[in-house]
Amino acid sequence: PDKLEFEHIFLHRELMKAFEVFCNQRYAGENLEFAVEIEIYSTIQDIDDRKALAIKLYDTFVDQSSHRAVNLSGEVVRHIKTELADPSKLTEKTFQEAKEEVLNFLKNDFFPDFLLTENC
């Protein structure tokens, strides 16, 4: 069989669901949820809808006082805060660096163990 690559998870609904369950069992499900929400955010064209989701993403996943906060570098957090402070700066790329950090974390820290499960 072909070797499963991390990126394939996002192309197959069954694999995505299995990886989601796997991450949730390891108390890391919020990282995957954040990445998926950022993908949705990046497609929003309406400025008011984009602002509303940006605030929700920040409050849920970026604000360190949230019980679902993900681990992001200070630089990425500052970038997001700066763009949130002036909604006219919000673009489809506002959360891109955060998404990359979270996906790298999942790929490096969880995906290798996921490959060892019966889901693959």
Summary of the structure (lengths in Angstrom):
residues: 120
radius of gyration: 15.1
end to end distance: 10.2
largest distance: 49.7
contacts: 321
relative contact order: 0.17
helix: 68%
strand: 0%
